[in-house]
Amino acid sequence: DENIAELLKKTPLKGIKFRWKDSHPDEFFEFEIQQDELTDDVALVVTDYVEAAEEKNSILLWENQVHELRTLLGG
């Protein structure tokens, strides 16, 4: 399925936050880049608000999307 999202917030080199056009105004999803100060390890944190019944499907979706991103980036 394709959905339209609106940009809520963008912080250069830090993260981005969206809301699906057809969702509740308080619901959003975001991507945040976190870097550990001691090890310099970098993590992509995905936050997505979903119905409890959709949680497993949402986790699978984001895991697949991040895997595809890593493949495209050569990671």
Predicted model as a PDB file, atoms N, CA, C, CB and O in Angstrom, pLDDT in the B-factor column:
MODEL        1                                                                  
ATOM      1  N   ASP A   1       0.827  -1.186   0.000  1.00 73.00           N  
ATOM      2  CA  ASP A   1       0.000   0.000   0.000  1.00 73.00           C  
ATOM      3  C   ASP A   1       0.869   1.246   0.000  1.00 73.00           C  
ATOM      4  CB  ASP A   1      -0.940   0.000   1.202  1.00 73.00           C  
ATOM      5  O   ASP A   1       1.973   1.255   0.545  1.00 73.00           O  
ATOM      6  N   GLU A   2       0.356   2.284  -0.614  1.00 83.00           N  
ATOM      7  CA  GLU A   2       1.033   3.571  -0.575  1.00 83.00           C  
ATOM      8  C   GLU A   2       0.174   4.534   0.228  1.00 83.00           C  
ATOM      9  CB  GLU A   2       1.302   4.118  -2.011  1.00 83.00           C  
ATOM     10  O   GLU A   2      -1.046   4.582   0.072  1.00 83.00           O  
ATOM     11  N   ASN A   3       0.828   5.295   1.084  1.00 86.00           N  
ATOM     12  CA  ASN A   3       0.151   6.310   1.897  1.00 86.00           C  
ATOM     13  C   ASN A   3       0.892   7.619   1.764  1.00 86.00           C  
ATOM     14  CB  ASN A   3       0.064   5.879   3.385  1.00 86.00           C  
ATOM     15  O   ASN A   3       2.075   7.641   1.422  1.00 86.00           O  
ATOM     16  N   ILE A   4       0.209   8.694   2.031  1.00 93.00           N  
ATOM     17  CA  ILE A   4       0.819  10.019   1.990  1.00 93.00           C  
ATOM     18  C   ILE A   4       1.095  10.473   3.419  1.00 93.00           C  
ATOM     19  CB  ILE A   4      -0.099  11.041   1.245  1.00 93.00           C  
ATOM     20  O   ILE A   4       0.225  10.401   4.287  1.00 93.00           O  
ATOM     21  N   ALA A   5       2.307  10.935   3.645  1.00 95.00           N  
ATOM     22  CA  ALA A   5       2.694  11.431   4.963  1.00 95.00           C  
ATOM     23  C   ALA A   5       3.045  12.906   4.857  1.00 95.00           C  
ATOM     24  CB  ALA A   5       3.886  10.621   5.537  1.00 95.00           C  
ATOM     25  O   ALA A   5       3.522  13.380   3.826  1.00 95.00           O  
ATOM     26  N   GLU A   6       2.799  13.618   5.946  1.00 96.00           N  
ATOM     27  CA  GLU A   6       3.208  15.021   5.978  1.00 96.00           C  
ATOM     28  C   GLU A   6       4.382  15.175   6.935  1.00 96.00           C  
ATOM     29  CB  GLU A   6       2.025  15.941   6.402  1.00 96.00           C  
ATOM     30  O   GLU A   6       4.438  14.532   7.984  1.00 96.00           O  
ATOM     31  N   LEU A   7       5.302  16.026   6.560  1.00 97.00           N  
ATOM     32  CA  LEU A   7       6.488  16.290   7.358  1.00 97.00           C  
ATOM     33  C   LEU A   7       6.096  17.148   8.554  1.00 97.00           C  
ATOM     34  CB  LEU A   7       7.588  16.985   6.513  1.00 97.00           C  
ATOM     35  O   LEU A   7       5.507  18.215   8.389  1.00 97.00           O  
ATOM     36  N   LEU A   8       6.423  16.682   9.759  1.00 96.00           N  
ATOM     37  CA  LEU A   8       6.133  17.449  10.968  1.00 96.00           C  
ATOM     38  C   LEU A   8       7.355  18.198  11.481  1.00 96.00           C  
ATOM     39  CB  LEU A   8       5.607  16.531  12.050  1.00 96.00           C  
ATOM     40  O   LEU A   8       7.253  19.326  11.962  1.00 96.00           O  
ATOM     41  N   LYS A   9       8.519  17.549  11.369  1.00 97.00           N  
ATOM     42  CA  LYS A   9       9.732  18.157  11.908  1.00 97.00           C  
ATOM     43  C   LYS A   9      10.945  17.531  11.238  1.00 97.00           C  
ATOM     44  CB  LYS A   9       9.807  17.987  13.448  1.00 97.00           C  
ATOM     45  O   LYS A   9      10.982  16.325  10.994  1.00 97.00           O  
ATOM     46  N   LYS A  10      11.931  18.360  10.947  1.00 97.00           N  
ATOM     47  CA  LYS A  10      13.176  17.868  10.361  1.00 97.00           C  
ATOM     48  C   LYS A  10      14.340  18.553  11.065  1.00 97.00           C  
ATOM     49  CB  LYS A  10      13.221  18.126   8.817  1.00 97.00           C  
ATOM     50  O   LYS A  10      14.423  19.780  11.109  1.00 97.00           O  
ATOM     51  N   THR A  11      15.233  17.743  11.612  1.00 96.00           N  
ATOM     52  CA  THR A  11      16.422  18.254  12.268  1.00 96.00           C  
ATOM     53  C   THR A  11      17.623  17.721  11.488  1.00 96.00           C  
ATOM     54  CB  THR A  11      16.477  17.834  13.789  1.00 96.00           C  
ATOM     55  O   THR A  11      17.910  16.526  11.549  1.00 96.00           O  
ATOM     56  N   PRO A  12      18.325  18.583  10.761  1.00 95.00           N  
ATOM     57  CA  PRO A  12      19.439  18.126   9.932  1.00 95.00           C  
ATOM     58  C   PRO A  12      20.442  17.272  10.714  1.00 95.00           C  
ATOM     59  CB  PRO A  12      20.150  19.321   9.327  1.00 95.00           C  
ATOM     60  O   PRO A  12      20.860  17.626  11.817  1.00 95.00           O  
ATOM     61  N   LEU A  13      20.814  16.144  10.114  1.00 91.00           N  
ATOM     62  CA  LEU A  13      21.783  15.196  10.661  1.00 91.00           C  
ATOM     63  C   LEU A  13      21.350  14.581  11.987  1.00 91.00           C  
ATOM     64  CB  LEU A  13      23.104  15.877  10.841  1.00 91.00           C  
ATOM     65  O   LEU A  13      22.172  13.981  12.678  1.00 91.00           O  
ATOM     66  N   LYS A  14      20.084  14.716  12.355  1.00 96.00           N  
ATOM     67  CA  LYS A  14      19.602  14.175  13.627  1.00 96.00           C  
ATOM     68  C   LYS A  14      18.360  13.307  13.445  1.00 96.00           C  
ATOM     69  CB  LYS A  14      19.298  15.308  14.597  1.00 96.00           C  
ATOM     70  O   LYS A  14      18.323  12.175  13.927  1.00 96.00           O  
ATOM     71  N   GLY A  15      17.349  13.823  12.758  1.00 97.00           N  
ATOM     72  CA  GLY A  15      16.140  13.026  12.612  1.00 97.00           C  
ATOM     73  C   GLY A  15      15.058  13.720  11.806  1.00 97.00           C  
ATOM     74  O   GLY A  15      15.190  14.872  11.391  1.00 97.00           O  
ATOM     75  N   ILE A  16      13.976  12.966  11.600  1.00 97.00           N  
ATOM     76  CA  ILE A  16      12.849  13.480  10.836  1.00 97.00           C  
ATOM     77  C   ILE A  16      11.572  12.832  11.376  1.00 97.00           C  
ATOM     78  CB  ILE A  16      13.026  13.199   9.303  1.00 97.00           C  
ATOM     79  O   ILE A  16      11.573  11.670  11.783  1.00 97.00           O  
ATOM     80  N   LYS A  17      10.488  13.602  11.371  1.00 97.00           N  
ATOM     81  CA  LYS A  17       9.232  13.148  11.966  1.00 97.00           C  
ATOM     82  C   LYS A  17       8.088  13.395  10.988  1.00 97.00           C  
ATOM     83  CB  LYS A  17       8.963  13.871  13.316  1.00 97.00           C  
ATOM     84  O   LYS A  17       7.973  14.474  10.407  1.00 97.00           O  
ATOM     85  N   PHE A  18       7.231  12.363  10.812  1.00 96.00           N  
ATOM     86  CA  PHE A  18       6.115  12.419   9.880  1.00 96.00           C  
ATOM     87  C   PHE A  18       4.812  12.004  10.560  1.00 96.00           C  
ATOM     88  CB  PHE A  18       6.389  11.526   8.671  1.00 96.00           C  
ATOM     89  O   PHE A  18       4.811  11.424  11.645  1.00 96.00           O  
ATOM     90  N   ARG A  19       3.711  12.316   9.894  1.00 95.00           N  
ATOM     91  CA  ARG A  19       2.394  11.831  10.287  1.00 95.00           C  
ATOM     92  C   ARG A  19       1.681  11.419   9.011  1.00 95.00           C  
ATOM     93  CB  ARG A  19       1.576  12.920  11.086  1.00 95.00           C  
ATOM     94  O   ARG A  19       1.697  12.149   8.020  1.00 95.00           O  
ATOM     95  N   TRP A  20       1.040  10.221   9.039  1.00 91.00           N  
ATOM     96  CA  TRP A  20       0.240   9.808   7.890  1.00 91.00           C  
ATOM     97  C   TRP A  20      -0.941  10.753   7.759  1.00 91.00           C  
ATOM     98  CB  TRP A  20      -0.241   8.334   8.032  1.00 91.00           C  
ATOM     99  O   TRP A  20      -1.550  11.113   8.766  1.00 91.00           O  
ATOM    100  N   LYS A  21      -1.279  11.164   6.547  1.00 93.00           N  
ATOM    101  CA  LYS A  21      -2.369  12.120   6.314  1.00 93.00           C  
ATOM    102  C   LYS A  21      -3.694  11.646   6.894  1.00 93.00           C  
ATOM    103  CB  LYS A  21      -2.530  12.373   4.830  1.00 93.00           C  
ATOM    104  O   LYS A  21      -4.484  12.464   7.365  1.00 93.00           O  
ATOM    105  N   ASP A  22      -3.955  10.336   6.869  1.00 90.00           N  
ATOM    106  CA  ASP A  22      -5.240   9.818   7.324  1.00 90.00           C  
ATOM    107  C   ASP A  22      -5.223   9.333   8.772  1.00 90.00           C  
ATOM    108  CB  ASP A  22      -5.671   8.698   6.431  1.00 90.00           C  
ATOM    109  O   ASP A  22      -6.160   8.659   9.199  1.00 90.00           O  
ATOM    110  N   SER A  23      -4.180   9.659   9.535  1.00 88.00           N  
ATOM    111  CA  SER A  23      -4.085   9.183  10.921  1.00 88.00           C  
ATOM    112  C   SER A  23      -4.544  10.258  11.905  1.00 88.00           C  
ATOM    113  CB  SER A  23      -2.641   8.758  11.244  1.00 88.00           C  
ATOM    114  O   SER A  23      -4.777  11.411  11.540  1.00 88.00           O  
ATOM    115  N   HIS A  24      -4.666   9.840  13.162  1.00 88.00           N  
ATOM    116  CA  HIS A  24      -5.033  10.751  14.253  1.00 88.00           C  
ATOM    117  C   HIS A  24      -3.929  11.806  14.398  1.00 88.00           C  
ATOM    118  CB  HIS A  24      -5.245   9.966  15.606  1.00 88.00           C  
ATOM    119  O   HIS A  24      -2.752  11.481  14.244  1.00 88.00           O  
ATOM    120  N   PRO A  25      -4.283  13.047  14.688  1.00 87.00           N  
ATOM    121  CA  PRO A  25      -3.277  14.121  14.776  1.00 87.00           C  
ATOM    122  C   PRO A  25      -2.153  13.872  15.786  1.00 87.00           C  
ATOM    123  CB  PRO A  25      -3.959  15.401  15.128  1.00 87.00           C  
ATOM    124  O   PRO A  25      -1.060  14.416  15.633  1.00 87.00           O  
ATOM    125  N   ASP A  26      -2.408  13.060  16.816  1.00 88.00           N  
ATOM    126  CA  ASP A  26      -1.370  12.794  17.816  1.00 88.00           C  
ATOM    127  C   ASP A  26      -0.429  11.658  17.430  1.00 88.00           C  
ATOM    128  CB  ASP A  26      -2.010  12.474  19.133  1.00 88.00           C  
ATOM    129  O   ASP A  26       0.585  11.443  18.094  1.00 88.00           O  
ATOM    130  N   GLU A  27      -0.753  10.932  16.365  1.00 91.00           N  
ATOM    131  CA  GLU A  27       0.071   9.806  15.949  1.00 91.00           C  
ATOM    132  C   GLU A  27       1.131  10.278  14.955  1.00 91.00           C  
ATOM    133  CB  GLU A  27      -0.801   8.692  15.328  1.00 91.00           C  
ATOM    134  O   GLU A  27       0.884  11.154  14.126  1.00 91.00           O  
ATOM    135  N   PHE A  28       2.317   9.674  15.059  1.00 93.00           N  
ATOM    136  CA  PHE A  28       3.409  10.043  14.159  1.00 93.00           C  
ATOM    137  C   PHE A  28       4.384   8.883  14.060  1.00 93.00           C  
ATOM    138  CB  PHE A  28       4.131  11.326  14.650  1.00 93.00           C  
ATOM    139  O   PHE A  28       4.290   7.912  14.811  1.00 93.00           O  
ATOM    140  N   PHE A  29       5.309   8.993  13.139  1.00 94.00           N  
ATOM    141  CA  PHE A  29       6.457   8.089  13.108  1.00 94.00           C  
ATOM    142  C   PHE A  29       7.679   8.940  12.832  1.00 94.00           C  
ATOM    143  CB  PHE A  29       6.287   6.954  12.026  1.00 94.00           C  
ATOM    144  O   PHE A  29       7.616   9.961  12.147  1.00 94.00           O  
ATOM    145  N   GLU A  30       8.794   8.487  13.387  1.00 96.00           N  
ATOM    146  CA  GLU A  30      10.012   9.271  13.225  1.00 96.00           C  
ATOM    147  C   GLU A  30      11.239   8.383  13.139  1.00 96.00           C  
ATOM    148  CB  GLU A  30      10.163  10.251  14.370  1.00 96.00           C  
ATOM    149  O   GLU A  30      11.245   7.236  13.585  1.00 96.00           O  
ATOM    150  N   PHE A  31      12.268   8.950  12.556  1.00 95.00           N  
ATOM    151  CA  PHE A  31      13.570   8.315  12.434  1.00 95.00           C  
ATOM    152  C   PHE A  31      14.573   9.236  13.119  1.00 95.00           C  
ATOM    153  CB  PHE A  31      13.955   8.047  10.925  1.00 95.00           C  
ATOM    154  O   PHE A  31      14.624  10.434  12.841  1.00 95.00           O  
ATOM    155  N   GLU A  32      15.360   8.667  14.010  1.00 97.00           N  
ATOM    156  CA  GLU A  32      16.349   9.469  14.723  1.00 97.00           C  
ATOM    157  C   GLU A  32      17.700   8.770  14.666  1.00 97.00           C  
ATOM    158  CB  GLU A  32      15.915   9.708  16.192  1.00 97.00           C  
ATOM    159  O   GLU A  32      17.799   7.563  14.889  1.00 97.00           O  
ATOM    160  N   ILE A  33      18.729   9.534  14.369  1.00 95.00           N  
ATOM    161  CA  ILE A  33      20.087   9.005  14.357  1.00 95.00           C  
ATOM    162  C   ILE A  33      20.718   9.322  15.705  1.00 95.00           C  
ATOM    163  CB  ILE A  33      20.929   9.606  13.176  1.00 95.00           C  
ATOM    164  O   ILE A  33      20.795  10.479  16.118  1.00 95.00           O  
ATOM    165  N   GLN A  34      21.169   8.269  16.383  1.00 96.00           N  
ATOM    166  CA  GLN A  34      21.829   8.445  17.675  1.00 96.00           C  
ATOM    167  C   GLN A  34      23.262   7.944  17.568  1.00 96.00           C  
ATOM    168  CB  GLN A  34      21.062   7.695  18.806  1.00 96.00           C  
ATOM    169  O   GLN A  34      23.513   6.867  17.026  1.00 96.00           O  
ATOM    170  N   GLN A  35      24.198   8.729  18.086  1.00 94.00           N  
ATOM    171  CA  GLN A  35      25.606   8.346  18.057  1.00 94.00           C  
ATOM    172  C   GLN A  35      26.134   8.302  19.479  1.00 94.00           C  
ATOM    173  CB  GLN A  35      26.438   9.327  17.190  1.00 94.00           C  
ATOM    174  O   GLN A  35      25.997   9.264  20.234  1.00 94.00           O  
ATOM    175  N   ASP A  36      26.736   7.186  19.836  1.00 94.00           N  
ATOM    176  CA  ASP A  36      27.319   7.011  21.161  1.00 94.00           C  
ATOM    177  C   ASP A  36      28.591   7.839  21.259  1.00 94.00           C  
ATOM    178  CB  ASP A  36      27.611   5.515  21.450  1.00 94.00           C  
ATOM    179  O   ASP A  36      29.472   7.740  20.405  1.00 94.00           O  
ATOM    180  N   GLU A  37      28.684   8.648  22.294  1.00 93.00           N  
ATOM    181  CA  GLU A  37      29.833   9.541  22.442  1.00 93.00           C  
ATOM    182  C   GLU A  37      31.132   8.790  22.711  1.00 93.00           C  
ATOM    183  CB  GLU A  37      29.579  10.522  23.561  1.00 93.00           C  
ATOM    184  O   GLU A  37      32.202   9.233  22.293  1.00 93.00           O  
ATOM    185  N   LEU A  38      31.048   7.659  23.403  1.00 95.00           N  
ATOM    186  CA  LEU A  38      32.259   6.922  23.748  1.00 95.00           C  
ATOM    187  C   LEU A  38      32.758   6.027  22.620  1.00 95.00           C  
ATOM    188  CB  LEU A  38      32.012   6.091  24.972  1.00 95.00           C  
ATOM    189  O   LEU A  38      33.958   5.974  22.351  1.00 95.00           O  
ATOM    190  N   THR A  39      31.850   5.331  21.966  1.00 96.00           N  
ATOM    191  CA  THR A  39      32.252   4.347  20.955  1.00 96.00           C  
ATOM    192  C   THR A  39      32.098   4.835  19.525  1.00 96.00           C  
ATOM    193  CB  THR A  39      31.455   3.100  21.128  1.00 96.00           C  
ATOM    194  O   THR A  39      32.623   4.209  18.604  1.00 96.00           O  
ATOM    195  N   ASP A  40      31.392   5.934  19.319  1.00 93.00           N  
ATOM    196  CA  ASP A  40      31.061   6.450  17.991  1.00 93.00           C  
ATOM    197  C   ASP A  40      30.122   5.530  17.214  1.00 93.00           C  
ATOM    198  CB  ASP A  40      32.327   6.663  17.196  1.00 93.00           C  
ATOM    199  O   ASP A  40      29.917   5.727  16.016  1.00 93.00           O  
ATOM    200  N   ASP A  41      29.543   4.515  17.890  1.00 94.00           N  
ATOM    201  CA  ASP A  41      28.551   3.663  17.235  1.00 94.00           C  
ATOM    202  C   ASP A  41      27.342   4.510  16.866  1.00 94.00           C  
ATOM    203  CB  ASP A  41      28.135   2.474  18.152  1.00 94.00           C  
ATOM    204  O   ASP A  41      26.947   5.405  17.613  1.00 94.00           O  
ATOM    205  N   VAL A  42      26.759   4.220  15.708  1.00 92.00           N  
ATOM    206  CA  VAL A  42      25.607   4.965  15.213  1.00 92.00           C  
ATOM    207  C   VAL A  42      24.408   4.024  15.134  1.00 92.00           C  
ATOM    208  CB  VAL A  42      25.907   5.604  13.823  1.00 92.00           C  
ATOM    209  O   VAL A  42      24.526   2.891  14.668  1.00 92.00           O  
ATOM    210  N   ALA A  43      23.250   4.507  15.595  1.00 93.00           N  
ATOM    211  CA  ALA A  43      22.022   3.712  15.563  1.00 93.00           C  
ATOM    212  C   ALA A  43      20.910   4.523  14.922  1.00 93.00           C  
ATOM    213  CB  ALA A  43      21.614   3.261  16.987  1.00 93.00           C  
ATOM    214  O   ALA A  43      20.815   5.736  15.109  1.00 93.00           O  
ATOM    215  N   LEU A  44      20.078   3.838  14.171  1.00 92.00           N  
ATOM    216  CA  LEU A  44      18.867   4.437  13.623  1.00 92.00           C  
ATOM    217  C   LEU A  44      17.709   3.967  14.494  1.00 92.00           C  
ATOM    218  CB  LEU A  44      18.651   4.049  12.105  1.00 92.00           C  
ATOM    219  O   LEU A  44      17.438   2.769  14.575  1.00 92.00           O  
ATOM    220  N   VAL A  45      17.031   4.897  15.141  1.00 94.00           N  
ATOM    221  CA  VAL A  45      15.903   4.581  16.013  1.00 94.00           C  
ATOM    222  C   VAL A  45      14.624   4.949  15.278  1.00 94.00           C  
ATOM    223  CB  VAL A  45      16.006   5.334  17.383  1.00 94.00           C  
ATOM    224  O   VAL A  45      14.441   6.093  14.862  1.00 94.00           O  
ATOM    225  N   VAL A  46      13.734   3.962  15.121  1.00 94.00           N  
ATOM    226  CA  VAL A  46      12.455   4.171  14.458  1.00 94.00           C  
ATOM    227  C   VAL A  46      11.366   4.123  15.518  1.00 94.00           C  
ATOM    228  CB  VAL A  46      12.207   3.105  13.338  1.00 94.00           C  
ATOM    229  O   VAL A  46      11.269   3.155  16.273  1.00 94.00           O  
ATOM    230  N   THR A  47      10.550   5.165  15.574  1.00 94.00           N  
ATOM    231  CA  THR A  47       9.408   5.216  16.487  1.00 94.00           C  
ATOM    232  C   THR A  47       8.154   5.316  15.637  1.00 94.00           C  
ATOM    233  CB  THR A  47       9.516   6.425  17.495  1.00 94.00           C  
ATOM    234  O   THR A  47       8.044   6.187  14.773  1.00 94.00           O  
ATOM    235  N   ASP A  48       7.205   4.412  15.889  1.00 92.00           N  
ATOM    236  CA  ASP A  48       5.968   4.386  15.114  1.00 92.00           C  
ATOM    237  C   ASP A  48       4.821   4.053  16.061  1.00 92.00           C  
ATOM    238  CB  ASP A  48       6.051   3.350  13.939  1.00 92.00           C  
ATOM    239  O   ASP A  48       4.881   3.052  16.775  1.00 92.00           O  
ATOM    240  N   TYR A  49       3.794   4.868  16.073  1.00 90.00           N  
ATOM    241  CA  TYR A  49       2.622   4.628  16.911  1.00 90.00           C  
ATOM    242  C   TYR A  49       1.575   3.878  16.114  1.00 90.00           C  
ATOM    243  CB  TYR A  49       2.045   5.953  17.452  1.00 90.00           C  
ATOM    244  O   TYR A  49       1.073   4.370  15.103  1.00 90.00           O  
ATOM    245  N   VAL A  50       1.247   2.669  16.585  1.00 87.00           N  
ATOM    246  CA  VAL A  50       0.292   1.811  15.893  1.00 87.00           C  
ATOM    247  C   VAL A  50      -0.679   1.208  16.905  1.00 87.00           C  
ATOM    248  CB  VAL A  50       1.023   0.694  15.102  1.00 87.00           C  
ATOM    249  O   VAL A  50      -0.446   1.233  18.113  1.00 87.00           O  
ATOM    250  N   GLU A  51      -1.776   0.664  16.371  1.00 86.00           N  
ATOM    251  CA  GLU A  51      -2.723  -0.072  17.209  1.00 86.00           C  
ATOM    252  C   GLU A  51      -2.005  -1.313  17.746  1.00 86.00           C  
ATOM    253  CB  GLU A  51      -4.025  -0.466  16.402  1.00 86.00           C  
ATOM    254  O   GLU A  51      -1.135  -1.872  17.079  1.00 86.00           O  
ATOM    255  N   ALA A  52      -2.377  -1.737  18.954  1.00 89.00           N  
ATOM    256  CA  ALA A  52      -1.741  -2.898  19.576  1.00 89.00           C  
ATOM    257  C   ALA A  52      -1.829  -4.134  18.688  1.00 89.00           C  
ATOM    258  CB  ALA A  52      -2.380  -3.188  20.928  1.00 89.00           C  
ATOM    259  O   ALA A  52      -0.890  -4.928  18.639  1.00 89.00           O  
ATOM    260  N   ALA A  53      -2.934  -4.302  17.994  1.00 92.00           N  
ATOM    261  CA  ALA A  53      -3.121  -5.465  17.135  1.00 92.00           C  
ATOM    262  C   ALA A  53      -2.192  -5.439  15.919  1.00 92.00           C  
ATOM    263  CB  ALA A  53      -4.568  -5.541  16.676  1.00 92.00           C  
ATOM    264  O   ALA A  53      -1.944  -6.479  15.308  1.00 92.00           O  
ATOM    265  N   GLU A  54      -1.683  -4.276  15.569  1.00 88.00           N  
ATOM    266  CA  GLU A  54      -0.810  -4.128  14.398  1.00 88.00           C  
ATOM    267  C   GLU A  54       0.667  -4.066  14.766  1.00 88.00           C  
ATOM    268  CB  GLU A  54      -1.187  -2.882  13.629  1.00 88.00           C  
ATOM    269  O   GLU A  54       1.512  -3.901  13.886  1.00 88.00           O  
ATOM    270  N   GLU A  55       0.993  -4.195  16.045  1.00 92.00           N  
ATOM    271  CA  GLU A  55       2.373  -4.010  16.492  1.00 92.00           C  
ATOM    272  C   GLU A  55       3.343  -4.982  15.819  1.00 92.00           C  
ATOM    273  CB  GLU A  55       2.452  -4.174  17.994  1.00 92.00           C  
ATOM    274  O   GLU A  55       4.389  -4.558  15.328  1.00 92.00           O  
ATOM    275  N   LYS A  56       3.017  -6.268  15.789  1.00 94.00           N  
ATOM    276  CA  LYS A  56       3.930  -7.252  15.185  1.00 94.00           C  
ATOM    277  C   LYS A  56       4.141  -6.968  13.700  1.00 94.00           C  
ATOM    278  CB  LYS A  56       3.383  -8.680  15.372  1.00 94.00           C  
ATOM    279  O   LYS A  56       5.266  -7.044  13.207  1.00 94.00           O  
ATOM    280  N   ASN A  57       3.066  -6.642  12.988  1.00 92.00           N  
ATOM    281  CA  ASN A  57       3.191  -6.337  11.560  1.00 92.00           C  
ATOM    282  C   ASN A  57       4.034  -5.092  11.341  1.00 92.00           C  
ATOM    283  CB  ASN A  57       1.809  -6.150  10.928  1.00 92.00           C  
ATOM    284  O   ASN A  57       4.827  -5.029  10.401  1.00 92.00           O  
ATOM    285  N   SER A  58       3.865  -4.110  12.204  1.00 91.00           N  
ATOM    286  CA  SER A  58       4.639  -2.875  12.073  1.00 91.00           C  
ATOM    287  C   SER A  58       6.121  -3.127  12.324  1.00 91.00           C  
ATOM    288  CB  SER A  58       4.114  -1.811  13.042  1.00 91.00           C  
ATOM    289  O   SER A  58       6.975  -2.593  11.618  1.00 91.00           O  
ATOM    290  N   ILE A  59       6.421  -3.939  13.329  1.00 93.00           N  
ATOM    291  CA  ILE A  59       7.821  -4.275  13.607  1.00 93.00           C  
ATOM    292  C   ILE A  59       8.445  -4.979  12.411  1.00 93.00           C  
ATOM    293  CB  ILE A  59       7.930  -5.162  14.865  1.00 93.00           C  
ATOM    294  O   ILE A  59       9.564  -4.656  12.013  1.00 93.00           O  
ATOM    295  N   LEU A  60       7.733  -5.931  11.841  1.00 95.00           N  
ATOM    296  CA  LEU A  60       8.238  -6.634  10.655  1.00 95.00           C  
ATOM    297  C   LEU A  60       8.446  -5.680   9.479  1.00 95.00           C  
ATOM    298  CB  LEU A  60       7.270  -7.751  10.250  1.00 95.00           C  
ATOM    299  O   LEU A  60       9.444  -5.766   8.764  1.00 95.00           O  
ATOM    300  N   LEU A  61       7.499  -4.782   9.293  1.00 91.00           N  
ATOM    301  CA  LEU A  61       7.616  -3.807   8.207  1.00 91.00           C  
ATOM    302  C   LEU A  61       8.891  -2.984   8.358  1.00 91.00           C  
ATOM    303  CB  LEU A  61       6.386  -2.880   8.176  1.00 91.00           C  
ATOM    304  O   LEU A  61       9.675  -2.878   7.416  1.00 91.00           O  
ATOM    305  N   TRP A  62       9.107  -2.392   9.553  1.00 92.00           N  
ATOM    306  CA  TRP A  62      10.273  -1.535   9.743  1.00 92.00           C  
ATOM    307  C   TRP A  62      11.572  -2.326   9.693  1.00 92.00           C  
ATOM    308  CB  TRP A  62      10.170  -0.799  11.064  1.00 92.00           C  
ATOM    309  O   TRP A  62      12.578  -1.829   9.187  1.00 92.00           O  
ATOM    310  N   GLU A  63      11.562  -3.560  10.215  1.00 93.00           N  
ATOM    311  CA  GLU A  63      12.770  -4.380  10.118  1.00 93.00           C  
ATOM    312  C   GLU A  63      13.123  -4.637   8.655  1.00 93.00           C  
ATOM    313  CB  GLU A  63      12.582  -5.717  10.866  1.00 93.00           C  
ATOM    314  O   GLU A  63      14.291  -4.563   8.274  1.00 93.00           O  
ATOM    315  N   ASN A  64      12.121  -4.935   7.840  1.00 95.00           N  
ATOM    316  CA  ASN A  64      12.363  -5.159   6.417  1.00 95.00           C  
ATOM    317  C   ASN A  64      12.839  -3.889   5.716  1.00 95.00           C  
ATOM    318  CB  ASN A  64      11.098  -5.676   5.747  1.00 95.00           C  
ATOM    319  O   ASN A  64      13.736  -3.939   4.873  1.00 95.00           O  
ATOM    320  N   GLN A  65      12.243  -2.760   6.062  1.00 92.00           N  
ATOM    321  CA  GLN A  65      12.635  -1.498   5.442  1.00 92.00           C  
ATOM    322  C   GLN A  65      14.073  -1.119   5.814  1.00 92.00           C  
ATOM    323  CB  GLN A  65      11.669  -0.382   5.860  1.00 92.00           C  
ATOM    324  O   GLN A  65      14.835  -0.663   4.961  1.00 92.00           O  
ATOM    325  N   VAL A  66      14.441  -1.306   7.073  1.00 91.00           N  
ATOM    326  CA  VAL A  66      15.807  -0.987   7.506  1.00 91.00           C  
ATOM    327  C   VAL A  66      16.799  -1.957   6.862  1.00 91.00           C  
ATOM    328  CB  VAL A  66      15.921  -1.044   9.057  1.00 91.00           C  
ATOM    329  O   VAL A  66      17.897  -1.554   6.479  1.00 91.00           O  
ATOM    330  N   HIS A  67      16.424  -3.221   6.741  1.00 93.00           N  
ATOM    331  CA  HIS A  67      17.286  -4.197   6.066  1.00 93.00           C  
ATOM    332  C   HIS A  67      17.513  -3.775   4.611  1.00 93.00           C  
ATOM    333  CB  HIS A  67      16.660  -5.621   6.129  1.00 93.00           C  
ATOM    334  O   HIS A  67      18.639  -3.824   4.117  1.00 93.00           O  
ATOM    335  N   GLU A  68      16.466  -3.369   3.944  1.00 94.00           N  
ATOM    336  CA  GLU A  68      16.601  -2.918   2.550  1.00 94.00           C  
ATOM    337  C   GLU A  68      17.485  -1.679   2.452  1.00 94.00           C  
ATOM    338  CB  GLU A  68      15.219  -2.621   1.947  1.00 94.00           C  
ATOM    339  O   GLU A  68      18.292  -1.555   1.530  1.00 94.00           O  
ATOM    340  N   LEU A  69      17.330  -0.765   3.404  1.00 91.00           N  
ATOM    341  CA  LEU A  69      18.165   0.442   3.435  1.00 91.00           C  
ATOM    342  C   LEU A  69      19.631   0.057   3.618  1.00 91.00           C  
ATOM    343  CB  LEU A  69      17.710   1.398   4.573  1.00 91.00           C  
ATOM    344  O   LEU A  69      20.504   0.577   2.923  1.00 91.00           O  
ATOM    345  N   ARG A  70      19.899  -0.849   4.548  1.00 90.00           N  
ATOM    346  CA  ARG A  70      21.285  -1.281   4.787  1.00 90.00           C  
ATOM    347  C   ARG A  70      21.867  -1.944   3.534  1.00 90.00           C  
ATOM    348  CB  ARG A  70      21.349  -2.261   5.989  1.00 90.00           C  
ATOM    349  O   ARG A  70      23.035  -1.738   3.203  1.00 90.00           O  
ATOM    350  N   THR A  71      21.062  -2.726   2.854  1.00 93.00           N  
ATOM    351  CA  THR A  71      21.511  -3.376   1.627  1.00 93.00           C  
ATOM    352  C   THR A  71      21.865  -2.332   0.566  1.00 93.00           C  
ATOM    353  CB  THR A  71      20.427  -4.335   1.096  1.00 93.00           C  
ATOM    354  O   THR A  71      22.893  -2.438  -0.101  1.00 93.00           O  
ATOM    355  N   LEU A  72      21.011  -1.337   0.421  1.00 94.00           N  
ATOM    356  CA  LEU A  72      21.268  -0.281  -0.565  1.00 94.00           C  
ATOM    357  C   LEU A  72      22.509   0.525  -0.235  1.00 94.00           C  
ATOM    358  CB  LEU A  72      20.076   0.646  -0.661  1.00 94.00           C  
ATOM    359  O   LEU A  72      23.226   0.967  -1.133  1.00 94.00           O  
ATOM    360  N   LEU A  73      22.767   0.719   1.062  1.00 89.00           N  
ATOM    361  CA  LEU A  73      23.918   1.500   1.485  1.00 89.00           C  
ATOM    362  C   LEU A  73      25.200   0.682   1.562  1.00 89.00           C  
ATOM    363  CB  LEU A  73      23.643   2.122   2.815  1.00 89.00           C  
ATOM    364  O   LEU A  73      26.284   1.228   1.769  1.00 89.00           O  
ATOM    365  N   GLY A  74      25.065  -0.641   1.394  1.00 86.00           N  
ATOM    366  CA  GLY A  74      26.244  -1.506   1.434  1.00 86.00           C  
ATOM    367  C   GLY A  74      26.641  -1.891   2.830  1.00 86.00           C  
ATOM    368  O   GLY A  74      27.800  -2.231   3.065  1.00 86.00           O  
ATOM    369  N   GLY A  75      25.713  -1.851   3.773  1.00 70.00           N  
ATOM    370  CA  GLY A  75      26.036  -2.158   5.176  1.00 70.00           C  
ATOM    371  C   GLY A  75      25.592  -3.488   5.644  1.00 70.00           C  
ATOM    372  O   GLY A  75      25.814  -3.841   6.802  1.00 70.00           O  
TER     373      GLY A  75                                                      
ENDMDL                                                                          
END                                                                             
